[in-house]
């Protein structure tokens, strides 16, 4: 990820942020990297046919 990637503000409950921070620390990643990796993983779990339908919509 680079500084040229798009940025946005994100609101989340304090308890969720703490949980992500612990996971990021354990994996030796930044908070941002942990969030990105988890989002990418959640989309990778979706069936390919579902992804294709969303693209054509």
Secondary structure in CASP SS format (residue, H / E / C, confidence):
PFRMAT SS
TARGET T0000
AUTHOR 0000-0000-0000
METHOD secondary structure of the structure
MODEL  1
X C 1.00
X C 1.00
X C 1.00
X C 1.00
X C 1.00
X C 1.00
X C 1.00
X C 1.00
X C 1.00
X C 1.00
X C 1.00
X C 1.00
X C 1.00
X H 1.00
X H 1.00
X H 1.00
X H 1.00
X H 1.00
X H 1.00
X H 1.00
X H 1.00
X H 1.00
X H 1.00
X H 1.00
X H 1.00
X H 1.00
X H 1.00
X C 1.00
X C 1.00
X C 1.00
X H 1.00
X H 1.00
X H 1.00
X H 1.00
X H 1.00
X H 1.00
X H 1.00
X H 1.00
X H 1.00
X H 1.00
X H 1.00
X H 1.00
X H 1.00
X H 1.00
X C 1.00
X C 1.00
X C 1.00
X H 1.00
X H 1.00
X H 1.00
X H 1.00
X H 1.00
X H 1.00
X H 1.00
X H 1.00
X H 1.00
X C 1.00
END
